[in-house]
Amino acid sequence: MGWTRQALSKALKSGRVFFVELQGSRYYPAFFAESRYDRRHLEAVSKLLGDLPGATKLQFMSTPKGSLGGLTPLEALAKGNFAATKVAAEGFAQR
């Protein structure tokens, strides 16, 4: 993504990006770097998910939701349905 360590650190602290830790290594979801998504929308959804663990955020992003017409949040974002994805994220974070 062309980020410096400092920029990545700021994004992590603000909750705009997340990682999944596996055996002591951090893995950042590739979708943050994919051009089919508006990264600002991905970051906003990540931030709405709050302090949930990275694995839980990843699960949210990749699991179909009835409120999104059976699409995953990633699929909904790729289709430009940011508003409904935000609502789904807010509801998920409140559980």
N, C-alpha and C positions, 0 to 999 in steps of 0.2 A: 504494500500500500504506500510505500515511500515515507513512512512515518519515522521520526527519530525516536529514540528511547524515551525522551522527555515527553513528546507528544503522546506516545502510547501510554505512558504513566499517567498523564493528565486524563486521558480518555477512560482509563480503568478507574481512576479515583472518582470520576464523575458518573460512572456507571454507563457510559455510552458504548463501551465494548466489554466483552467478557471472555473468559477462557474456561476450558475444562482441564482439570489437572488429572493426569494419569501417570502413576509411578514416578511422581516428583517432577514431571515435565508439564509445561503449560502448552495447551493447544488452543489456537484461536480459530474459530469457525471460518472456513474459506468464504462463506457468503459475504463477509464484510468487504472482501476485495472483488467480488463479482460485479461486473458492469450492469447486469440486468436489474440490480437493486439500486435504489437511491440510498446511498449510505447514510444520509441524514435521517431517513425514515427508519432504517435499521437501528441506528443509534438512539433515536427517540423511543422506539419500542423497548430496546434494552434498558434504557433509563427508567421507563415506566414499570418494568419488572422489579425494580428496586434492588434490594440486597439478597435476592434469591441466589442460590448457588448457580454457577455456570452451567452445570449439567441440567439443572431444572430449567434454566432459560433456553438451553438448546432443545430440550424436550418440548417446551412450549412452541418454539419456532418450527419444529418439524412434525408436529402432531395435528392431524385434521381437526377442525373445530366446526361444530354445527352452526355457530353464529357467523361463520365465514362461508356458509354454503358447502361445507365439507372440504374446503381447502385448508391447507396448512397456512399459518401466518406468512411463511416465506412465499408460498404461491400467491396469496392475496396481495402481498407487497409487490411482487413481480407484475401483477395485473393492475397495479396502481391504486389498490383499495387500502389506502393508508388509514383513513378515518375509522373504518370497521376494525382494522387490526389494532389500532390504539385502544378501542373500547374493549376488545378481547383481552389485550394485555392488562388493562386496568382491572378487569374482572378476575383474571387469573392471579394477579399479584395480591388481591384482597382475600383470597382463599386461605 
